[in-house]
Amino acid sequence: MTESTSAVEQAVQARIAAARIKVQAARQRREELGAARRRGLAARHANKLRRLAEAERQDDGGESEAPSV
């Protein structure tokens, strides 16, 4: 006896395949968004450190120029 897949089995297999594709697409999207978030966090942190260093340089420069009483 030859096994043939019924229309119902084919529909179930198609739905399973579609669900796998959807899960994979969601996983890919999360990975891409996570990578973008990490790049953004790193950039914001670098900017913060740059601003803090600049503020510290300005504070140091301002104190040395202030007249001593």
C-alpha positions, 0 to 999 in steps of 0.5 A: 500500500502506498502512502499518500498524504491527504489534503488535511495532512498537507494543510497541516504541514503547510501551517506548520511550515508557515509557523516555522517561517514566522518564528524564524522571521521574529527571531531575526527581527529581535536579533537585528533590533537587539544589535541596533539597541546595543549600538545605540547604547554604546554610542550614548555611553560614549557621548556621555563620557565625552560630555563628562570629560569636556565638562571636567576640562572646562571646570579645571580650566575655569578654576585655574583662571579664577583669581585667588583672594 
